[in-house]
Amino acid sequence: MIKKRCLTILLLTLIASCSPLLLFDGSARVSAQGPPYFPLQPSWFTIVDTYWGSSDTKINAAPGDTNIPFTVTIRNISNSTVTGISETLILQQPFTNMSGGQFANSFYEGSISPGSTGSAQFVLNIGRDATSGEHVLTMRIDYLSVASGVGSTLYIAQEAEVQVPILIASTHYVTIYSVVVSPKQVQPSGNITISGNMVNTATGSSFYNTNVSISSPAFSKTTSIFVGQIDPNIPRPFSATFQIQRNLPNGTYTIEILVRYQDSSNIAHVSSSATTFVVQQQTFQPPVMKTTGPLEILIDFLQRLFRFFFGSSMATIWRD
């Protein structure tokens, strides 16, 4: 009995002397040592997979999409079981959390044994000005490493960091095309009509609550067109007429077209297109009055007489 107690005390002493980690035993007693905790080097985790959506439904995410589930799968490469896993994505532009913040948190329920994997899900927004391609975010992992001794189990609080690749697609599910502005040049207070088409290019997936908004700094007001459900590969036209503001300076102005829609998982997507038109104030130019002298008046009078008596052909010959 004395030998077992000595071995337990020796194990505790060796672990506590290695790093200032938080220790728990089976009766949940906590040591006096507290934070800060230092990242474990090298990391006890590797990234196995990352994707938008869930394991059942993987989706593409493009600039402007919001409330998108993002799944990260990690592998425990240590020789100890880990539990109490809390993961924090440290966000930077163009990514934010649901409320616009810079941290996204997820908690993994359960334990991950050595060599096994576990997945956590976050909900992110992507800025409309995002560039397509691969981005990399840092993820902090706080966890408890399970160490079993003779007659006691220790839970060692540790921390690690991993780099998480995250892909932004270059294409959207809904494409806007054949946009026509009529007329292309308009004067202040005039009217202009914008028309076009959109099509759902997703294979076998419909989108819902589709809404088209058209805006320009030159318009007196913006317009929103509710379309509703859009099914795959069926073009849907849209059109709206706007009045140009009064006293608007001459120049070229941009028109922005946004199509917002939701998928069956209530993930919000947005597609955009832009075009331009010209505002040009028409200026009134009075007619130029031709000044004539007495000789020109006499010649004109004689031409009129010739035209009256002999016809227009003789008047032309006489003039020449």
LINFENDA-V371222 format. One line per field, one symbol per residue. phi: phi as a letter, one per 40 degrees, with the letter a starting at -180 (. if undefined). psi: psi as a letter, one per 30 degrees, with the letter a starting at -180 (. if undefined). burial: 1 if it has 9 or more other ideal C-beta (glycine too) atoms within 8 Angstrom, else 0. A space follows every 10 residues. Layout:
BEGIN
phi = ???
psi = ???
burial = ???
END
This chain:
BEGIN
phi = .ccccccccc ccccccccac bcbbbccgcb cccbccbcdc bcccbbccab acgbccbcbc bbdgcbfccb bbbbbcbcbb cbafcbbbcc cadcbaccbg cbbbbabcch bbcdgcbabb bbbbbbcccc cchcbbbcbc bbabccbbbc gabbbbcbaa bbcbcabbcc bbcbbbafcb bbccbacdgc babbbabbac cccgbcbbfc bbbbaacccc acbbbcbgcb ccgbcbcaaa bbbcccfccc ibbcbbbbbb abcccgccba bbaaababbb ccccbccccc cbcdcccccc cccccdcccb gccccccccc
psi = eeeeeeeeee eeeeeffeli lkkkafggkk lfkallkkkk klkgllkekk lkalfejklk klkfklhkkk kkklkjgagk kklhkkkjkj klkgklaegg lgkkkkkkka ljlkfllkkl klklkklfgk klaklklkkk jklkkkkkaj glkkjjklkl klkjkkkklf llekkklhkk kklfkllkgl kkkklallkj gkjgklllhk kkkklkffke llkkjkebkk lkgjkjllkk klkkllhklk akkkkkkkjk lkafggkklk kllklllkkj kkkkjkkkkk kkaeeeeeee eeeeeeeeef lfeeeeeee.
burial = 0001001100 1100110000 1111100000 0000001001 0011101001 0110000010 1111110111 1111110001 1110111111 1001111000 0011110100 0101001111 1111111001 0000101111 1111111010 0111111111 1111111110 0111110010 1000011100 0111111111 1000111101 1111110110 0010101001 0100010101 0111100100 0011111111 1110001111 1110111110 0000000000 0000001011 0111011000 0001100100
END
